[in-house]
Amino acid sequence: MLQKSFNLTTKSQIQPFQKTIEVDPDKSISIRSFLISSISHNISEIKNVLESDDVFSTIECLKKLGVKIVKLKSKTYRIYGKGLGSYTAKKNIELNFGNSGTLARLLIGILSTTPNLEIKIRGDKSLNKRNMGKLIKLMSEFGAIFKPKDKFFFPLKMISTDMPIGIKYKSGISAQLKSAVILAGLNAYGNTEILEKLKSRDHTENMLMKNSRVIAIKKKKIREIKIFGKNFLKPININVPGDPSSAAFFTTLTLLNKNSKIKIKNVGLNPTRIGFYELLKKQGLKIYLLNKRKLNNEIRGDILVKSCKMKPINANQNFYVKSTDEYPILFVIAALTKGVSVFKGIHDLANKESDRIKEMQKILKQVGVKTISKKNELKIFGKGIINAKNKIIRVPNLGDHRICMSSFVLGILTGAKTKIKNFETVYTSSPSFLKLMKDLGANFEIQK
């Protein structure tokens, strides 16, 4: 159920803390688990599901496509899969993806090669502004049709293909586009081949790996993924780990808040998702990844963080692929660390829920932090921990949960009165965010 809108104001600087917490379950894995379960045979069961707006949008879309989903208890769901090509829908039914780019791209991948579908597709105000041109081009190669022709923004009409043929795709840095191609290829005739020079997050592949007749991966210099279409998918049973992207905000808060320490339990530590932690650990910061173990083809463990002296960040494109969602909060770290930090290979940030480069520049400027942006690079001239009790940060309604969360952390670290519009967007990924922040001592006020 979508949250009612509300604004939020931070009221004071946070005090030191020493706590153990668990963050919300992983959004990427939660959404993928529902989608893949829905096209698998028999019954799948997903535990520790992220119960957020993006996941609720996923469930609603699947129910409209004839998928039976039963909630057994809090965070535990049973999905009755009917196999590939099994979705059914009345002509011109509308699917609303809400704020979720992951749901939009991955579900369109499945829909494109599911026969006899003619569907209207849209998102919320924020998602409707995001360019879907690359996705549309790829799904058109499989044979799907999108109307109006040459329109690359939602709302759109999609007509699936009855004769999908596998394609060859050279993958870029987008895991969502890669996953869309994988999922479309599952129900296509022949093979779909993906060549991946720079490995992006691989949750989709991990979820399919027990189907040896469906997917094969060669781990060469250029990673080769081959999908063998029209095969049987086994049901899945997954226990979703904590979201490393959500954990990044609490990690940042601890690192920059003197005399603080936090242990974040049961977090997903997939190598394609921990660029944020690797980047900071490389600088010698006090971040420790403990109790690592593998479950459902995904590594998980605990993250221990202690506050310490920070150094400027120098991040190249390789880190971007493994830490896409964490860049807004990395910009906050850079702003509150003395010296010049440089972020390269980040042009794709302009096509997220908002233009995350421009919007974070505007926010940092309000606390007196200078930034310089080029097409594919951002320099931040960090000032160290700022006492900004006499300043006000205003964050407009951007429909961007990462900007809201990053601004919140900036506000409680500097003492700036931070007024954030439509903070409910945080519920798309982290419904426990405010409760956890309150437990750590954050002082804020909600205006409904």
N, C-alpha and C positions, 0 to 999 in steps of 0.2 A: 504494500500500500504506500503510495507516494506521500511524502511528508508535507505538511502545511508550511508555507513560507514564513521565515522569521529572520530578523536582523540581529547582529550580535556586536557588543562593544567590550573590549578588554579594558580592565580598570586599573591594573597595577602590575609592577614587576614581580615575577615569581621568586620565591625563596628557595634555598637549597633543599634537596629531597634525596632520600634513599629508599627505593621501592622495587618490588617485583610485580610485573604486570603480564597480561596476555592481550595482544592486539586482536582486532577483528580478523576473521578468516580471509584467505586470499580470494580476491575478486576474479582474477583471470582464470584460476582453476575452478572456482564455483560455476562461472558461466559456461566454460567448456564442458564441465561434467554433465550439466543438464542437456546441452546440445548433442553431445556424443551419445549419451544414454538414450536420447529420444530416437536415434536412428540405429541403435543396436537392437539385437534380438533379446527377447525375454525381459526380466526385471532387473533394473540396476538400483543400487542404494547409495546415497551420498550423505555422509555425516559431516558435521561441523561446517555446514553451508553458511556463507555470508548472507545474512538476511538484510539486504540493502536494496535501495530503489532499483539499481541496475539489474540485480538478480531477480527481483519481483517482475521487472519488465520482461526478462527472459522467460519466466514461468508463464506469464500472461500470453506472450506470443506463441509459445508452444501449445498451450491449451487451445488457442484459436485454430491451430493447425491439426487438432484432433489427438494430441498426446495426453494421455492420462497421467497426472502427477498427484501423488498423495503425500501430505505432510504427516509423518508418524509422530513426531514430537519436535520440540525446539531444535532447529538447525539440522534435522534429519528428514530426508525426503526419499520416496520411492518413485521411480520413473518406469512406466510400462512401455518399453520400446517395441516398435513394430518392424524395424529393419529399414534399410535404405529405400528411398523413394516412397515412403509410406505416408508422408504428410497429405492431408486433404483439407480443402478450404473452399467455401463458396466464392464464386467469381467476384472480384473487386472487394473482397474483405480487406480491411485496413489493419496493418501491423504497426504498432507504435514502439519504437526502440528506446524511447525516453532520451536519456542523456548518454547512452552507452554506445560508443564507437566500436567497442569489442563485439557487442551483441549484433550491431548493424552489419559489420563486415563478415563475421563468421556465419550468421544465420543466412545472409544473402548468398554466401558460398553454398550452403546446403540447398537453399530454395532454387538456385539457378539450374541445378541438374535434377530436381525432383519434377517428374512429369505432371502436366495438366494443372499448372498453377498460374493464376492471373491475379496479382495482389497489389494493393496500394501500400506503399511503404513511406514512413516518415519518422521524425524524431522530435525532440523538444526544440525550443527556440535556439539553443546553443548547437545541438547536433545538426540542425537544418542549415547552419552556416558552414559546415565542414565539407570540404570538397571530396566527393566520392568518385572523381574521374578515373583514378587508377583502378579502383575496384570494378567500376562499370566496364572498363576496357578489358580487364581480365575475364570477367564473367561472360562478356560478349564473345570472347574466344571460345568458350565452352558452348555457346549457342543461345544464351539468354538474351532477351530483348528488354530495353529500358526506354520508357517514354515519359516526357517528350524527348525526341532525339537530340543529342548534343547538350542536354541539361545534366549537370553534374552535382546538383544539390537536392536534398529532400525538400518537399515530397515528390515522389516518383511513382510510376507504375512499372511493375516487373512482370514479364511473361517468361516462364521457364521454358527450357528446351526439352522436347521429347526424345531427342537423339543426341545427347551430349557426347563429345569426343574428347579424350584426354589431351592435355596441352603440355608444352615445355615452357618453363618459367624461370628466368634468372631473378632470384629474390634480392631485394634491397634490404633496407634496415627495418622494414615494417613486419613485425611478427603477425600482425592482424591480416595483412594481405597474404602472407605465406600460408597462414591457417585457412583463409578463405579458399585458396587454391587447393590445399590438401582436402578440405571437406567437400568441395565441388568434385574433385577427382574421384572420391569414393564411389559415386554413383555414375561415373562416366565410363563409356566403353573404351577399352584399351588401357594404356598406362598414362599417368601424369607424372612428369619429371620436373623436379625443382633443383636448381643449382644455387647454393648459398655460399657466397664468398666470405661474408661476415655473419657469424651465427647470431641470430636473434632468439628471443625466448622460445622454448621448445615444449611448452606444456601440452600442446595438441599432439605432437609426436609421441611424447611420453605416455599419454592416455591411450594411444592406439597400438603401442609396442607389443602387447600380448597377442595381437592379431598378425601372426607372421606371414599369412597369405595376403595381407592387405598393404603392409608397409615394409620397405627395406631402406636402410640408411647406410651409406658408405662414408666413413669419416676420413676423407682425404683433405688435402689443402683447401679444395673447394668441396664443401659438403654436398653429397648427392642424396636426395630423398626421392624415392620412387613409390607411387601409389598404384596398386593394382585394382582397377575399378570393378564394380559389380560383385563384390565378395561379402561374405557373412561377417558381421561384427559381433563379437562376444559382449555380454553385459559387463558393466564395470561396477566395482565397489570401491569407493574412495573416501578417505578421511582427509578433509581439506586442512592444510597447515595454515598458520597465521601469515598475514600478508606482509612481506618485507618492505613494501612501499609505505604501508601505514606505519610500520615500525620506524621508518626513517625520520619521522617527525619527532618521535620521542627520543631517538638517538641524538638528533640535533640539539634538542632542548637540554639534554643531559651534558653533552660535550661543552656547550657554551654557558652553562649555569654553574658557577663555582661551587665546589664542595658537594657535587651531586653524583649519584650513582644509580643505575637502573639495570635490572635483569628482565629481558623480554623473552618469555618462554614459548616454545613450540612454534617457531617461525620458519617459513619456507626458505631454504638456502640453495635453491636451484642456481647453478653457476651462471646462468644467463640473466639472473635477476639481482645479483649482489654487487654490481659495479659500484654502487654508492659506497658500500662498506669496504670494498677492495681499494677504492680511490683514497678513502680516508685512512685506512690501515697502512697504506703505502707511505703516508706522511708520518707514521709513527704514533698515530692517535690511539687512545686507550679503548679499542673496540676488540672484543674477543668473541669468536664463534665457537660455541661449546656444545658437547653432547650430540654431535652429528650422527644421524642415522637415516636409513633409506626406507621409505614406505610408499607404495603405489608409484614406483619409479621416480619419486621426488625426494630430494634430500631436505631434511628439516633439522632444527636444533635450537639452541638458546643463544641470545645475543647479550653479552655483558658490556656495559658502557660506563666509563668514568670520565668526569670532566677533566679537561687538560688544556694546555696552551695550544692554540691553533696556528696553522701555517697557511699561506695563500695556496690556492688550488690551481693546478694546471691540468685540464682535462681535454684529451683529444677525442676524435670520433669513436674510437674503440670503446671508450667508456660510455658514450651516449647510447649505444645499442643495448648495453647491460644495465642502464640506469635511467631510461627515458622518463619515467614518472617522477623521478627524484630531483630533476633539475630546478624547479622553483625553490625547493628547500635548500639545495646546494647554493643557489644565489643568495639566500639569507645567510648561510654560513660564510660565504665570501664577503658579504657586506659587513659582517661583524668580526672579521678577521683582518688584522692590520696588514696592508700590502696589496699588491695587484694580483687578482685571480683572472685566469683566462679559460674560457670554455669554447672549444672548436667543434665543428661538425654538427651544429645544432639547428640548422635551418628548418627541420621538420617540426620544431616546437611551435612554429607559427600556425600549424594546422591541427592543434589540439583543441580542447574545449574552448580555449581562447588563444590569442597570440601570446604565448607565455613569456616570450622575450620582452615585447613591448610593455605588457601589463606589469611584469615584475620590475622593469625599469621605472615605471611611473610610481610604483609603491616605494621602491628604495629611495627615489628622489625626495620623497616626503620626509625621510629621516636624514636627508643631507648626504646621501651616498651617490657619488658620481659613477656613471656607467657609460661605455662607448660600445655601440653595436654596429657590426658590419653584417653583410649578407649571411655569413655562416659562422659568426664569432661574436662573443660578448666578453668585454673586459669590465671588471668590477673593481673599483678603487676602495678597498675595505678600510674602515676606520677603527676597527676593534669594537669592543662592546660599548655601545652608545648609551648614554643616559638621555633619553628622549621624553622625559616626563612632561615637558612643556610643549610637545608636538602632538599633532593629530594625524593619523593615517586614515584615509578614506578609500575603501575598496568598493567599487560599484558592482552591480549585479552582472557578473560575467558568466554565470553558469559553470564555473570551473572549481571543482572541489579542491584541487591541489593548490590553487591560488589562495583560496579561503584558508586552508590549513597552514600554509606557509606564512600568510599575513598574521594569523593568530599567534604563531610561534614568535615571529618578529616583534609583535606587540608586547607579549608577556616577558620577553627577554630585555627589551629596551625601556619598558614602562610607558611607551607611547600609547595614548588613547586611540585604539584601533577600531574603527567603525566599519563593519563588514556587512554588506547587503546580501540578503538571500543566502544565509549561511546553511540553510537546509540542504543545499547541494552537496554538502559533505556526506550526507546520508547515502549518496550513490556508492560510496566506497567504504566509509568508516562510521557506522552508526554509534559506535562506542567512544568516538573521539572525545567529545566533551566530558563524558563521565570520567574517562581516564585522566583527562587534563585536570578536572576538578579534584580527583583523588591525589594528584601530584601537587596541588596547592594553587592552581591557576584561578585568578579572580576575574569573572566576566559577568555580563548582564545580557539577558535575552529580551528582545523587544518583538512581540508578536503583532 
